[in-house]
Amino acid sequence: MADELTEDDWAVWDAFYVMRRRLDRALELRLHEGSGVSAPEYEILAGLGRSSDRRLRVRDIAEQIGWEKSRVSHQVTRMEKRGLVRRSDCDQDGRGTWVELTPDGRRAMLEASRGHNEAIRTYFVDVLGDSAPLLQEFSKRVVEAIGEDARP
């Protein structure tokens, strides 16, 4: 049986957990208030925006953001209704579908990015200061320890 967590272990975990949840919530609120884009929409828009031809397959979006393909598909349907993305058939794979960024989606992504980047700087980058490399190394070690256990 694994060793029990100590009070110090729990204190570190609790501090991290509260920080992570509050940071996620603060970023999401700033994102939505500043642009009307939700965090899930922004994740998809940003991924499409970084793609060289502003399109990705549903499976690639799911892999990038760690979601099930069905969840991505439902989110894309909602975004399609808002005119942020459009679907098209994938000529390379008869079962695959491209999700493409529309001009309205690109505008929404750019508007959301400005406020989102500012919030990340204010709540995270500026606060970390010289500790950023330590957190980066810690994050890599945690991701390595998790390995494939967090696959969608």
N, C-alpha and C positions, 0 to 999 in steps of 0.2 A: 504494500500500500504506500502511496506517496506520502511524503512528510506533510504535516499540517502547515498551513500558512501562519506565520507569526503576526503579531499585532503590527509590527513595522511593515511586513509584506502587505497586509491589508491597507495600511495607511497610504502606502505608495500607490497601490492599485486604485483605491478610492479617489485619490487626488487626480490620477491620470484619467479615470473614468469620467469624473465630473468635468474635468477640463475638456475632454474630447466631445462629450455630449453638448456642453455649453458652447464650444467653438462651432460645432456643426450647426447648432440652432441659430447662433448669432450670424454666421455666414449665410444661412438660408434666409433669415429674415431680411438682411441687408440686400441680398440678391433679389428677392421678390419685391421688396419695397422700392428698390431702385429701378427695376426693369420690368416687373410683372412676370418674370420667368422663374419657374420653380427650380429647385436644385436638381431633380431628375431631368428636367428639360435641359438645363444648362450642361449637365454631364454629356448628354447626347449631342447638343449643339456644338460644344467645345471639341468633342472628338471629331465631328464632321468638319469643323472649321480647320482643324490641324491636318486633315487628310488632303493630299495633294490635289485631288479632283473633287473635293467637297462631297464625297459620297463614301459610304461604307456598307458592307453587308450586315444584316441583322446579327448574324453569328459573331462578326468581328466587334460590333458594338457591345454585345453581351460579354465577350471575353475582356474587352478593355475596361468595362466598369463593374464586372463581377456579378452580373445579373443572369437570371435564366432567360433563354431566348423568348419565352412566352411573355415575360414581364416587359422586355424590350419592345416586343411587338405591340402590346397593349399601349405602352407609353407612346410609341410612334404613331399609333392610330389617333390618340388624343392630339398629338402635335400636328399631324396631318390636317385635322379638322380646323386647327388654328392657322394653317398656312405656313407653318415653320419648316416643314419637310414635305417631301413627296416620295412615293415609292415608285420603283420601276423594276421591270423584270431583269434578271441577271442573265445576260447572254452566255456566260461561261458555265452556268449551272441552272438547269431547268427548274430546280426547286428553290433556288436562291432568289433573294430580293435585295435590290439596292435601296438604301435610304439616302436621299439627296437633300442637301441644304438648299432651301429656296432663298431668293433675295430677301424676303421678309425674315426668314430664319437667320440669315447672316446679319441683318441689321439688329435683330434681337440679341444675337450672340455678342456682337461688338458692344452694344449698349450695356449688356449684363456684365461683360468682362471688365469694363472700366471700374464699376462699383465693386465687383467681386475682388479684383486685384487690390484695390485700395483697402478693402476690409481684411484681406489676407495680410497685407503689410502691417496694418494697424494692430490687429489682434494676435498676429503670429510672428512675422519676420522681425518687426521692431522689438518685440518683447524678448525674443530669443537672443538677439544680438550675437555675441561671440560664442554662445552655446550651440549655435546652429549645426556645426559639424558633429558635435556629440550626439545631438538628436538624430541627425542623418545616419550616423553609424549605428545607434541604438535601433532605429527603425529597420535598417537592413538586417540586423541580427534577428529581430522579432519575425520579420517576413521569412527569413531563411528557416527559423524554427517552426513556423507554421507550415511551410512547404505546400503540399497539395491538399492539406486539410481544409482549406478555405475555398476550394473550387466551387463554382456555382452548381 
